Amino acid sequence: MVSGVTVKVSSRYQIAVPRVAREHLRIKKGDRLLVDVQDGVLVLLPCPQDYADRLAGLHREVWAGLDTAAYLQGERQAWTSSSG
């Protein structure tokens, strides 16, 4: 974990990402960062090249032991039966 490194905000409100953080996160020139504020903390996250690939398998445990095809079919039926 990278901690204890400070940066200075320029007159144009810019900061430089310290080398130790760039290397740890493998940030390269031209990469995009997502800027988020969470409970008063500024968070910078590398943007994935492909969001679909990045999110694949997320919260896999929610679907464990569930017949996803049957669940999806039930959801589709609920939509078609409730329209009208």
Beta strands, then each sheet from edge to edge (+ up, - down):
strand 1: 33-38
strand 2: 41-46
sheet 1: 1+ 2-
end
